Amino acid sequence: MLTLRQMARLIAIQRVFIRHGFDEIIFAMHLFRPVRYLRYLLPWNWWGRDYGPRAVRMRLAIEDLGPIFVKFGQILSTRQDLLPGDIAAELEKLQDSVPPFPGREARKIVEEAYGKRIEEVFAEFNEVPLASASIAQVHAARLKDGREVIVKVIRPGIEKNIRSDLGIMRFLAEKTEQYRLAGNFLRLTGVVDEFERTIIGELDMMREAANASQLRRNFRNEPRYYVPEIVWSLTRRNVLVMERVSGIPVNDVEGLKRAGVDLKWLSGYGVEIFFIQVFRDSFFHADMHPGNIFVSPPAEDRPARVMVVDFGIMSSLTEFDQRYLAENLLAFLNRDYQLVAELHVESGWVPPGTRVDEFEAEIRAVCEPLFDRPLKEISFGDLLLRLLQTARRFNMEILPQLLLLQKTIVNIEGVGRQLYPELDLWEAARPQLERWISERMGLRGLWRGTKENLPHWMDRLPHVPAKIIDLMDRLRDGKIQLENNSKDIRYLREEMRTYNRRTVLSVIGSGALMSSAIVYGLGGDTPYVLAGAPLVSWVAGAMGFLLLILAFKE
């Protein structure tokens, strides 16, 4: 149930939507039913009124609803698998800009967070904000040891407002789905859940600080990519203190040219760094718009370097997500649309019953017109947009982390081609894709997986005979019964046999590899030695690898 405060806010929201010509949607939700009939008294209901394009009206309405709805609109603009193209494109124009709150309030919040006067913490604190957004604003400061820092302060009372508006958003989303106002495909409650996770996470400065520290640690040995240092001793849940960095905004092309920055290198390096984050670290900066990227010009003692800020929105991919992404991108590069379709079906993201040949034909129709051009002229963003529209037609479920990835790729491509119009994003991405597949799916990947899983397998190996005996006893006593008449059961039985063969081969192969390592470690006198290792060690190792390869083929 909505509170009285939320009901008043809901009435204000309805007024905004009616003012922008969305009264049909509001009345179709069955809100305030007696009031619904007042629409017939509205003069424009009888002679009509030109409100302008639907997408523009939607953007203007969201802007009128305030900064929290603006942020929701920005998240919604990434859901091009759900929204019509014109609305998604228009929502991308939403700007997260709000007036700053007074500097004295920021001072008060900081002093309450530390429990002491601000002069006891900082040598200098500038009450005039450097920047202001819907969640927080940023002030410049200097520490007692002379270091220049920025202080990011959460807006007073913002959490209460956010939670109130989230309740209203969920209520409206449920009504939209209940009355199917956007058809069966638009799952707005899921979008609201995703938005809630994102915005509540942005309210916690400790979380943002942890994100920054993780990214800084991942690139500590990379001289051309710099992440500011967090001052942990002064960071609280509502206050973040971070090293202040200065540089040229990445979209200031003329400024970068004057500073002697190689724009071709910069555009390619940005793409390379992003795919390193995705495939090497599985932890990427998901808010890479130009306002968060700066470039420090080259100096005598160091090359030019890229600096990033604002770590409120980060994302990670599981190994399954990485494999899906890498295989799909390489399949696109090779124009293997059947493999693309099979990967989508195997992933379980396409509804059951979807025919692979139909999905393949749809993907081919989307991609072939693009691939008739040279690769460097093909827009990554355009391809992803078309694929998301295909996903929408097939009612396909897209994971939030992959949508963030899509949005980030589009941002990076846009910035990269602004710097260097000839940027070939595909060529820049290919080395990272091939390296990941080589390390995770080739012989190196097999060896890596074996090393990671071997302790677990060896720990469970002593229990396998007892489990087999228990299973045989239960089968003998009739406690487990299988009907073999069904075709599905026969298929399942064959699958179980395949799984058992794979398990046996894996266990024996792992044991052979372990034996090989033990024999090699023990050393001792042996008449047969090859390359410094006993011949029996080589034989056992080769047998182990062969059995594991056979297991994977099974």
N, C-alpha and C positions, 0 to 999 in steps of 0.2 A: 504493500500500500504506500501511496505517496503521502508525504507530510503536507501540512498546510502551506509551508514555505515552497515546497516543490509544486503544489497545485497552482500557487500564484505565478511561479516561474513558467509553468506549462501554459497558462493562459497567455502570458507575454509571448511565448514561443509561437502559439497559434496565431496571435495577431501579426507577428512578423511574416509567417508563411502565407497568411491570407493577403497581406499587403503586397506580397510578391507574386500573387496569382496561383498559389498552391492550395486554394480553399477546397478543391476536390479531394485532395489527399487527406486534409484535416477532417473533413466531414465524413469521409469514408471510414475513418478510424472509430467512429461511434463515440467520440469524446463529447461530454457535456450534451447528451442527446437533445434535451429541450432547446438548447441554443442553436442546434443545427438548423432548425427551421427558420431562423432569422436570416439565413442566406437568401431566402426568397424576397426579403425586403431590401436587399442590397441592389442599388440601381444598375450596376454593371452586370448583374446576373441576367438582366433582361436585354440590354442592348450590346453587351460585350465590351471588352477593353483590351487593347494591345499591350501586353506586358513585356514583349520582347522575347528573345530566344530562351528556351527552357533552361539550358545549361548556365547561361549568364544569370538568370533569376535565382537559380539554386546557389550560385556562388555569393551573390549579393545578400541573400537571406542568411546564409551561414555567417558572413561577415557581421551582419547586424546582431547576431545572437551572441557575439563575444568571443574572447580568445580561446576558451575551452572547446567550443564548437568549431572554431577555426582549426585547431590542432586535430580534431576528429576528422574534419574535411580533408586535411592534408594526408592523414592515414588512409581515408577512404579513396583518395585519388590514386593510391598505389594498387587498389583492387580492380585493375582493369580486366580481371577475369570475371568480375561480377557486374560492374557498372557499364552502361552504354558509353561508347567512346567519346561522345561530345561532352558528357558530364565529367568524366574522368579527366579529360584534357583541361576543362575550365577550372576544376578544383585544384589543379596544379598551380594556378595563379594565386592561390590564397597566401597571404603574407602574415607571418606570426610577429606582429608588431603592436605593442601596447604602450601607453604612456608610462614613464618610470614612476615608481613610488618615491616619496621624499627620502633624501639621504639620511635624515635624522632617524627615520624608522629603520633603515638598514643598520645604522650605528647601534640602535637599541637591540635589534635582533642579535647582532654579533656580540655585544656585551652580555646579553642573557645566555648565549651559547657558551661563553668562556667563564662567566661568573666573575668578571673583573672589568675595569674600565679599559676602553679600547687603546688608550695611551700606554697602558701597561703591556700590551701585546705587540702593537705596531709602532714603528717610529713615525709613520705617516699614513693617514687613511683619507682618501679623497671621497667626499660625500657626493660629488657629481658622478653619476654612473657613466661607465664607458659604453655600456649597451644594456638594453632592457628587452625582455621577452615575456611571454605569458606565464612562465613558471618561476623565473628568477631574473635577477639583474646583477651586473658585474661592476665592481669598483676596483680602482687601482690602489695599491698600498705598498709600503716598504717595511721590511722586517727590521728588527733591532740590529741584525748583523749586516744590513745594507742590501740584502737581496730584494729585487723588484718582484712583486707578486700580484696576482689578481685575486679578489675575494668575491666569490659567487654566493649570493644570498637568496634564499627562497622567499617569495612574496608572502607577506603576512596574510593569513586567513585563506590562502589559496587552496589548501587541502580540503577544507570544509566546502568551498564552492565547487571543487572538482567532484567530490563524492556526491554532492547534491545533483549536479548536472549529469553525472554518470547514471544515477538512479532514473532520471528522466529519459536519458538516451535509451536505457534498457527497456523502459516502459514503452516508448515509442517504437523501438525495434520489435518488441513482442507483438504490438498491435499491427505493425506492418506485415509481419509474418502470419499473424492470425487471420487477417482478412486478405492475404495474398495480394497486397497492393503493388508489389513489384514482381509478381509471378512466383513460381516455385523455386527459382534458382537463387534468389538473393537472400542469403543467410545473414541478416543484419545483426542478429544477436551474437554470432561468432565474431563479427567485425568489432562490436562493442567490447566483447571480452578481450580481444587482442589490443584494442585501444586502452582499456583499463590497465592491462599489464604494462603497457608502454609508459603511460603517463604516471602511474603510481611509482614505477621504477625511477622516473625522472625526478620525483619528489625527494628521493633519498640521495644526498650528496656523497654519502659513504660508498654507495654502489657505483656512482660515477667515478669516484676516486679510484676504486678497485679496478674498474675498466681501464682507466688511464694507466695505472701501474702495470696491469697485465700487458697492454699493448707496448708500453715502454720496454718491458722486460723482453718481449718477443723480438724487438728490433734494437737491442742494446749494442749489437755488433755491426749495425748498419749506419755508416757515417752520413748518408744522404737522406735519411728519414729520421725526423726528430719528434719525440713526444715529450711535452713539458713534465717536469718532476712535481709530484704531489707533496705538499707539506703536511704529512700525516698528523703531526702533533697539534696542528691547528684546524684540522678538518672534523666537522661534526655532521650530524644528519641533515641540518639545514644550512650549513656554512661549509663551503669548500675553498681551500687556499692552495693555489697552484702557481708554479713559476710563470712569470710573464714573458712571453716571447713576442718578438716584433719581426715583421717581414712585409713583403709585397703581396697583396691579395692575388690569388692565382688567376682571377679574371681580369686583372689589370695588365693586358697584353703589352701596351706601350711602355708601361713602367718596367716590366720584365725585360723588354728589349733594351731599354736604356741601361739597365743594370748588368747587361751582358749575359743573361741567362739563355742557354740553348733551348729554344722552345720545342724543337723536335725531340731532344732528349727528355725534356720535362714531361711531354705528353705520353711518351712510351713508358717512362719510369713510373708514372702514376698508375698506369694499367698493370704493370709488372708487380708493383707493391700490393695492389688490391688482390691480384690472384695469388700472391704469396700468402696473404692473410687468409684467403679462402681455403687454399689447398694445403699449405704447409702447417699453418697454425690453427685452422678451423675457428678463427675468432677475428671478425672483421668490423671495421668502423662502418656503420650503416647510415650515417648522416653526412655524407661527403658532398654537400653542396658548396659552392665557391666561398661562402662566408666562413667556412670552417677550415679552409686550406690556405696557408701562406707559404711564401718562398723566400728563403734567405739567400741573397746573391752570393756568388763565389768570392772568396777572399784569398789572400796569399797563402794562408795556412790550411785552407780547407776548400772543398768544392761547394757548389750550390746545394742547398738541401731543402727538402719539403718538410713543413711543420704543420701539424694538425691540432685542432682544439675541439672542445665540446664532445664529451664521451658519454652522454646520456643514453644514446641509442647505439648499442652494440649487438651483434648477433653471432651465433655459432652454428655450425653444421655438424651433424653426425657423420660417421664414416659412410653410412648408407646414403645420406644426402649428397656427400661429396662424390661418391661413385655414380649416383644417378646423374649429377650435373656433368661430370667429366665425360661419361660415356655418351650422354645426349649431345654435348657440344661437339665432340669428335665425330659422332654420327652425322650431325648437321654439316660439319666441314666436308665429310665424305659423301654427303647427299644420300645417305642410307636411311630413307624414310621408314622402311619396314622395321629396322632396328629401333628407330625412335619410337614408333608405335608400340612395339613389343616391350620396350623399357617402361613406357607409361602404364601399360596394362599389368606388367609384372610387379610394378611398384604398388599396385592396389589403389592408385589415385583416380583411376577411371572407373566409373560404376560397373558392377558385375553385369555381364551380358554384352558389353561393348565389343563389337567385332573389330578385330585388328585391321582387317583390310579396309573397313570404312574409315577408321581413324587414320590409317596410313594415307588413304586417298585425300582426306581433308588436309593433312599436314603437307602433302605434296602440292596441293593446290595453293596453299599459303606460301610455301617456301620457293617453289620453282621460279616464279616471276622475279623474286629477289636475287636468286643465285645465277640468273642470266647475266648479271653484271660482275665486274671484278670484285673480289672479296673486300678490298679496301674501301669500295664504294658502298658496301652493304652496312646498314645501320644495325648494330646489335640491338639497340632499343626498339627499332621498328620490327625486327624479327620477334623479339620477346613479346611486344604488344600484340602482334598477330597470333602468336601461339596462345597467349592468354585469352584472346577472343575465341580461339578454337576450343580451349578448355571450357570456356563458358557455354559454348554450344553443346558440348558433351557432358555438361553438369559435373565437371571434374573438380575434385577438392585440391586446392593449392595450399601448401603449408606456409604459415606466416613467415618463417625464416627465409624461404625461397622468394617470397614477395619482396621482403626487405633487400634481398640480394639483387632482384630484378631492378628495384628502384635505384640502388646504389650503382649498378652497372650503367643505367641510363644517365645518371648524374656524371659519372666518370667519363663516359663517352662524350657527353656534351661539353664538359670542360676540356677534354683532350683535343677535340676537333676545333674548339675555339682557339686553342693554342697553336695547333698544327693541323690544318684541314686535311692533309694527306694521311693522317693517322690510320694505320691498319690494326684495328683492335683484335682481329682474329689472329693475325701473325704474332702480336704481342702476347696473346693468351695461350697459343699453341704449346710453347715450351713448358709452361707450368702444367698444362693438362697432360702432356705426354710423360713428364717427369713423375707426376702423381700416379698415373696408371702403371708406369714401369716399377715404381717402388711398392705399390699396393697390390698389383694384380699379376705381375710377372713372377719369375723365379725369386727375385729379391723380396717380393711381397709374400710369396709362399714361405720363404725362410724367416721373414719377420714375424708372420703369423704363427709359425711353428714355435719360435723362441718365446713369443708372448703367451701361448697357450700350453706349452709343454709342462710347466709346473702344475697347472690345473689338471691336465690329463694324468700326469703321474700320481697326483694326489688321489684321484678317483679310481685309478687302475686297480688297486687291491680290492676294491669293493665290487668290481665287475663280475667275478665268478659267483659270488654269493647272490647277486641280483639275478644272474642267469639261472642258477639253481632254483631260486625262489619262483621265478617265472615258470620254469618247467614243472615244478610241484603244483602250482596253481592250475596250469593247463591240465595236468594229469588228474587232479581232483575235481575237474569240471567247474572251477570257480571263474574261468575265463572261457566264454563260448563265442565262436565266430561262425557266422552263416556265410557260406561260400557261393550261394546261389545268385547274389546280386552282382551285377557287372561293376558297380561302384566299389563293392567290398573287395572283389578280385583285384581291381585297380589299386585300392588301398593296400592290399596285401603285398602286391608287387612293389609298391612304394616303400613299405616297411622292410622288405627284403633288401631293396637297394640301400636304404638307410643303414641296415645292419651290416651289409658288406662294406659300406663306407666307414662305419664305425670301427669294424675289425681292422680294415686296412690302415686307418689312421692310428689306431692304438699300436699295431705291430710296427708301422713305419716310425712312429715316435719312439718306441722302445729301441728300434735299431739305431736311430740317431743318438739316443741317449747312450746306448752301448758303445757306439763309435767314439763319443766324447769321453766316456769313462776309460776306454782302452787307450786313447791318445793321452789322457791325463796321467794314467798310471805309468806309461812309458815302459821301462824295463828292457832287458836284452831280448831281442827277437831277430831271427836271421833275415826276415823279409821286411825291408823298410823302403818306403817310397816318399820322396820329398820331405824327409824328416819325420814321417809318421808311419806307424806299423801298417802293413798291407791290410791286415784284418780290419783296422779302423776305417780305411778307405772303402773296403768292400761293404762293411756294415752301413757306413754313411750313404753310399750309392744306393744300397738296397732300401734304406729308409726314405730317401728322396723319391725313388721310383714308386714305392708303395703310397707315399703321400700324393704324388701326382695322379696315380691311379684312383685314389680315394676322391680327389677333387673332380676327376673325370666322371666318376660315378654320379 
